[in-house]
Amino acid sequence: MNILGYMQKVGKALMVPVATLPAAAILMGIGYWIDPVGWGAESVLAAFLIKSGSAIIDNMAVLFAIGVSFGLSKDKNGSAALAGFICFMVLTTLLSPGNVAQLLGVGADSVPAAFDKINNQFIGILVGIVSAEIYNRYSGVELPKALAFFSGKRLVPILTSIAGMILAFVFMYVWPVVYDALIIFGTQLQGLGAVGAGLFGFFNRLMLTVGMHHALYPVFWFDVVGINDIPNFLGGAQSIANGTGIPGQTGMYQAGFFPIMMFGLPGAALAMYQCSDAVNKNKVFSIMLAAAMASFFTGITEPLEFSFMFLAPVLYLIHAVLTGISLYIAASMEWMAGFGFSAGFVDFVLSSQNPLATKWYMLIPQGIVFFGLYYSVFKFAIVKFDLKTPGRGEDMNETEQEEDIEGLTVSYIEAIGGKQNIIEVDNCITRLRLTVKDSDLADRKALLALGAAGVVPLGKNGLQVIIGLGKVDKVAHQMKLSLSMS
């Protein structure tokens, strides 16, 4: 598998630990609603909820190690998750400041500051990758009879313990250098202020086209270069007290997404509906309404974005630019809100009582402006340049029958180049992520004719087929069954 294809898998695996954040957001959000003044000091119930959410946020590094190792494992086995936990604990224990002082034979005051930050998501992700690779390679190994008890999955924790020790030795000398470089990078990035937030928003959307946005957001949202925007925001009063949360600044890499996801993209959906051909309007209306509702309430934007991403790439470029502008405006005006999952209405309401949510209500008028902006720009561009959007320039079949997933999957397999061309099948929320022998064997026209919203080759051995929310899980499952029987 090429590097880009592997990074796609890592990006998908990152969603396993990230998926724990909504629980923290709900618990802490309700806690702040109950006690918006004391933030837990004046209510036992509020304190109970806020501290429960903090338990997740404060342990994100180990959750990344566990989640990534599980997500990258070949059979999604719990043993891989355990291996990630063991490797993480060995590495971080050996590299704790006290142990580093003992191992290097120096005083505690001579230990580099980097080791105070060894328990971070960057280390968690690295450990998760290493542990998953060890699991995938050695979980099926059979040892001689005398050592047979330690064969297979029982061998993996032993090997990951050794890997943790080796990594600790390497990082004892490498980590201070890396940490200093990251601090410089983070400082320069933070020094860009609102401009940096805008650039993040632009590239976040642009990289979604190949699923690489998952590799970008940890730098801004988590503790990779010291920004740690989401945990710091969710920490609320505690973050303010310990200096990691600054009202008017913390949340700048999140707030600008709310006007886009709650208002902007639904505006684009309305424009695409109105620009669709009369014969297709009923069907386009149902598609756009469902996608717009998902974007508004939950911040899940892929169903809507993929509806025009490949049909009209220029519209997607406009969308990425407008997203960057939105983040720049929110950051420069210090209109702050944050999220635990995504920038939808649910997270918006939950974050409004967070003490770090400053002038959050101004994101609503900003959103209304962006609704009009998206609607006007999209409608103008579609009509002026005759862009192909859903239901425009094609006759969409109104007679919908219950879909034969098994038959559809067979057709997808044939269009991809047959079973012999498919090495591995995986999927995310809207797309098949395939490892193939030769991506050139895939018939793009045939895949699009089957209903795919887009086809993205990733080098010779990587291929993504965007199928859509709800259907992709069924197709991926059926495809795995079909391949396992061949």
N, C-alpha and C positions, 0 to 999 in steps of 0.2 A: 504494500500500500504506500502511495506517495505521501509526502509530508502534509500537504493540504488535506488529503482524505483523512489522515490520522487526526489532524487538528479538528476536523469535523466531528469525529467520534469523541474527542475530549470535550468539545463544546457541548455536545449532547449529554455527556456524563455529568457535566457541571450542573445540569438542571436537576439532578437528584438532590444535592444539598440545598440548592437555591429554592427548591419546592418546600423546604421547611420554613422559609421566611413568612409565608402568609399566616401560619399559626402564631408566630411571634407578633406580627402586626395586629392580628385580631385581639390577642390577649392584652397587649400593651395599649392598643387603641381604646378598647373598652375601659381599661383601667384609668386612662386619662380622661375619658368621658365622665366616669364616676367621680373622680377627684381632680378637676381641671385646675385647681388652685394649689393644693398641696402635693399633687402628683404621687399620692400614696401615703403621705405623712398624716393625712387627716381621715383616712379610711382604710381599715384592715383589708376589706375586699379589694379595693383598688391596688393596694400594695401587693396583695397576693397575686393578682393578675399581672401587674407590671413586672414583678420579680420572676414570675413563671415565663413570661416572654423573654426576659433578660437571659434566662438560662439557655435559650437557643442562640441568641445573638452573641453572648459571651463565649460560646464554644463553636463558633463557625469554623475555625481552623480544623478541628478534629472532625467536624461534620463533613468538611470538604475531603479530608483524607478517606473517610469511610465511604462517602457517596461516590467519589470519583473512582475508587477501586472497585466498588460494586457496579457502577455504571459501565465501566470498561471491561468488566469480566465477560468471558465468552458465553457463559450460561446464566449470568445474573444470580450467582450463588452467594448465600450469606457468608460462606467461608472467605470469599474475596474481601468482603467488608471487614471481617474480623482481622484479616491480614493487614489491611490498610490501617486499622486502629493500632495494631501491635507495632508496625513499622513507625508510625507517627509517635507513639509513646516512647519508643527506644531512642529515636533521634532527638526529640525535644527534651527528654530527661537528661541525656548525655550533654546536650548543649545549653542547659540551664546555666545562668551566670555562676552559681556556686560550683557546679561540676566543672565548668570550663576553667575556673580559677585553679581548681585542684589538678586537673589534667595538664594544664600549662605550667603549673608551679608558680603562679603569680598571685599577687594580692587581689582582693575583690575589687578594689578601686582601679585596677589595671585592666580589667576585663572590658573589651570593646562594647559600646552601647548596643551594638547590633544584636547581641545575645539576649537583651531584654525584650527583643521583638522576634524571637525565633518561633514563637507560637503564633503563626499568621497563616492566612489563606494560601499564600504563595507556596509555603512549605507543605501545606495540606494537599494542594493540587499535585505537586511534584511527588509526594509520597504516594498519593492515590494512583498515579500513572505507573510508578515503579512497582507497587504492590500488585496491580492488575496484570502487568506484564509477567511478573513471576508466577502469579496464579494461572494465567493462560498457558504458560509454557510448561509448568511443572506439576499441575494438579492431577495429571493422569500418570505420573511416573510410578513405576513399580520397583521397589527396592528388593535386594536379596532377602531370602526368607528370614534370616536373623534380624533384619530390620523392617520386616514387612508391616509392623504396626504403624510405622511412620510413612508408609507409602501414600501416594495420592494427595488428597486435600490436607492430611495431617502433616505433610512435609512443608506445605506452604508457610505456616506461621514460623517455622524454624528458619526458612530461607529469608523471610521478610525481616526477622530479627537481625540476621546477619547483614542484610541490606541496610537496615537502619543504622547499624554500627559503622558500616563503610561510608554511608552518606554523612554520618556525624563527623567522621574523621575528615572527609573532604570539606564539609561546610565549616569546620572549625577554622579553616584558613581562607576559604572562598567567600563565606557568607559576609564577613565584615566589608570586603571589597564590593560585593554585589549590593549590600545594604547601603553603603555610602553612595554608590552610583544611583540607586533607586531614589534615595533622598534628594540628590541633586536634580534628577529628572522630575520627581514629584514637586519639588519646590519651584522649579521653572514652570511646570504645568499649572500649579496653583497660582503662580504669579501672573498668569494670563487672565485670571479672574473670569469675568463673564464671557470673554472671547474663548477661553479654554472650554467653558461649558458649551458654547455654541458649536465649536469644532467637534466636541464629543457627540453632540446630538446628530450632526451631519454624518459623521463616519459610522455611528451606531446604526442608522437606518441604511446607509449605503452598503455596509458589510452584511446586512441581513440577506442580501440577494444570494450569497453563497453560504449563508449560515455561520459566518465567522464573527457575528456580533457578540457571540458568547466568549470569544477570546479577547474582546475589547473591554467589555463592561467591568470585569473584575478590577482593572486598573483604577477605575474611577469610583466604583460602588463599594469595593472591599479594601482590605488593608494590604495592598500590594506595594504601593508607593507612599503610604501614609495618608491617603485621602479618606478612604473608609466611609463613604458618604451615607450609605444605607444604615449600617449598624450605628453610626454616630447619631443619625437623625432619630432612629427608633429608640435610642437610649434616652432621649428627651432630657428630663431634669438631671439625670445622672451624668449625661454627657456634658451638660452645661457646667455642672459642679466640678468635674474633673478636667475641664478645659478642652475636651475633644469636640464639643458642640458649640458652635458660635451662631447665635440668632442672626438671621439675614444672610448667612453664608452656607451653613450646613444644609444640604438639600439642593444646592444649585445644580447638581448633576441629575436631579430627578424632577424638580418642579415643572420645568418647561415641557415635559412630556404630557402633562395633564391636558393643556389646551389642544394638543395634537390628537390624543387618543379619545378624549371625551367629545371634542367638537370638530376639529379639523378633518379627520378621516370620515366621520359621518357626513360632513359637508361634501367631501369628494364622492361619497356614495350617492348622495342626492343628485349631484351633477351627472354621474355616470348613468343613473336611472333615467333622468330626463333626456339624456342624449341617446338612449337606446331606441331601436326601431319600434314602431307601434305594435308590431306583431309579437314582440318579445317582452313588452313592458311588464306584464303580469309576472313572468318568471324572473326577470331581472329585479323586480320589486322585492320578491320574497328572498332572493339571494342577498341583495344589498341590505335589506332590513335586518336579517339575521346577523350579517357581518358587522353592521353598524352598531347593533345592540351589544354584541360581544365586545367591540372596541370601547363603547361608552361605559358599560357597567364593569367590565373585568380588566380592560386594557389589553386583551388578546387581539392583536391587530393583524396577524398573519392571514386569516381568511380574507380580509378586505385588501390588504396589500398585494397578496398574490393574485387577486382578481385583475390587477392592471400592471403588475410588475413586469411581466414578460410580454403582455399584449401591447403595452405602450410604455417602453422604458423611459421616455422623456418625462412622462408624468411622475415616474418614481424618482427621477433625479430632482424634479421640482419638489416632491414630497420631502426628500432628504434635506434640501436647502431650507425649506420652510421649518422643518424640525429644528435645524441648527439655529435659525432666527428666533424661534420660540424659546429655546433654552437660553439664548443670549439675553432676550428681553426679561425673562423671569429672573435670571441671575443679576442683571444690572439694576433692576428695580427692587430686588430683594423681596420678591413675592415667592415664599417658600412653602412647599408641601412635600411629603415623602410617601414612599410606598414600601410594602413588604413583598408584594407580588408584581404588580404592574400599575401603570398610572390610569386606573379606571375610577369610576364613581365610588365604588366600595372603599378603596384605599384612600380616596380623597376625603370622604366623610370621616373615616377612622383617624386620619392624620390631623384633622383640623384642630383637635384639642391638645395636640402635642405642643409643648412650650417652644419648640423650635420652628413651628409653623407660623411664620410671620407674614401678615397681609395675604394669607392664603386665599381669601375671598376674591382678591384681584385677579386670580387665575381664571375666574368665571368670565368677567368681561373680556379678558384677553382671549379666552376660548371662543366667545361669541364672535369677536373680530376674526379669529382664524377660521371659524366656520364659514363666514362670508368670503374670506380670502381663498380658502380651498375651493369653495363652490364656484366662485367667479373665475379663478385661474384655470381650474380643471375644465369647466364648461367652455371657456374661451378656447383653450388649447385643443380640446376634442373637436369642436366645430371648425375652428380656423384651419387646423392641419389634418382634419379628417382622421383622427387617431382611432385605432381599433380598440374599443373597450367592450366589456360584456354586453351582448345583445345588440351590438352595432355592426351592421354589414354582414349579418349571418342570420339564418333562420333556426332559432332554437326550438327543438321539438317540444311541443306543449304536452304531449301524451306521455306522462311519466309512469313507468311500470316499476314494480319492485325489482331492484337490481340483483342480478345473479353474480354475487361476489366471486364464487368459484370460477364461473366462466370468464368473468372480467380479469381475474388473476391470471388465468391461462393465457389470455390475450396479452396482458402486460408482460408476462415471461417471454412470449414469442417476440414481442416488439423490442425487448431488451437484448435479444440475441439468443434466446433459448436457455434452458437450464444449464447447459455446459458453459455458458458465459458468465453465470452468476456464482460468485464465491461466497459472499456474505450479505445478509439482508438485515437492515435495521431501519428504524423510523423515528421521527419526532412528531410534533403535533400536526404537521401538515404534509410532510414529505417522506418519501422512501429514500433512505440513504444506503446506497448499494456499493459493494466492492465487486468489481467485475474484472474479467480477464482483459477485455478490450472495450472501452467505452464507445469506440467508433462503430461497433457492431449494432449499437442501439439505433432503432429507427425512430427518429424524432417526430416525423409526420404521423407515424402510426400511433405513437404514445399520445400526441396531442389529440388525435382523432378519437382515442379511447376516453378522453375527458381530462387528461392531465393539463394543469394550468401552466406548466413550464418544465423544461428538461435542462439540467445543468451538468455538463461533463466536468469532472475535476481531474484533469490529467488522463493518463491512459487507463488507470484502474479505479477511478472514482466516478460515480454517477448519482445524481439526485433527480427524482421525479416528483414534482409537486402535485399531489392528488387532492388534498383538501382535508379540512377538519372533519372527523367522524369516520370518513371512509378509509383513510390511510391505515388505521390500526387493523381493520378487517382484511385489507389487501395484504399487508405485511404478514399478518398471522397466517393467512391462507397460503402465501408464497413460501413461508418457512415450512409449512406442512407439506406442500407439494415438493419442495427440494429435498426434504428429509426422506421422502418415499422413493426418490429416484436412485 
